[in-house]
Amino acid sequence: MKVHYDVFNGDADGILALLQLRLAQPIESQLISGIKRDIALLQQVPPEQASSVTVLDISMDKNQAALEKLLDHHVPTTYIDHHKASSIPNSQYLDAHIDLDANTCTALIVDKLLQGQFRLWAVAAAYGDNMLASAEALASTLGLSDEQRRLLNELGTLINYNGYGESLEDLHFNPVDLYQQLLAYHDPFECIGDHRSPYHVLKAAFAQDEAALSTAQTRHDSAVLKVVLLPDNAAARRMSGTWINRLANQSPNQAHISLVPRSDASGEPCYTVSVRAPLNNKQGAGEICSQFATGGGREAAGGINGMPESELERLIEIATARYSKQ
């Protein structure tokens, strides 16, 4: 018997994009997700077993072959995303909603498609994806108070924080489990008000993990770029996304790079790299990361899954040159 598949990024944007969709359009589905950096997810869908597929917040470029296989098997596929899509297949079986605007995210695209039915969740997602101006603008359409905005910002940040790690074992919640638990709440304030909800678990864990960043080292600091090396532990891996977003918000004219030590498949040391374009110039992050073997992303944010130490100076040179032009 064929089933519907929901395939989504394990960060706040992916989880809360799907949450909006399924609150509005409930459907029994097989769920596929992973850590935030695990974006080649579509290959896990067996075309012969799929009645239809919804894909949220994972790069089409990184899933092109799997997508084309689904379309070749005449599987209706809805693809909603804000990452680079170099070639969108022309197929009657593909319903693509790709928006590369640096100030949008997948949950905001879904919000438009649903005409704001579950906008509170979209606001939380935008905060979680560090799209603060977009989140504030959307919050204003709902007349939210400063305290309500603060709570949605905190919840979105916590959900996003949960997606960072080198493996599912690093995470407090498997993203599939987190999504399923959040689906019980019609709006974010119900979740925050329930003392048994994931919000309270993640809030306590976040407070503990923050202490792990006390030994972070600045490897490079100039007018256009700051590079920070985080400690080699699970807490720092979980905090890496929140940490670099925080730095970006503090210095909006400066680009930021975070480095998290890890080992590659052969056991050689390397870094997981996150890049943030200056908030006042949201361009070029994905382009910079794409010049490295395991890199990619979008205009405002990008990453490299495994970069050798020997490539660090080249990364700094490329990023410095890119943002010195502005």
Order of alpha helices (4+ residues) and beta strands (2+ residues): beta-alpha-beta-beta-alpha-beta-beta-alpha-alpha-alpha-alpha-alpha-alpha-alpha-beta-beta-alpha-beta-beta-alpha-beta-beta-alpha
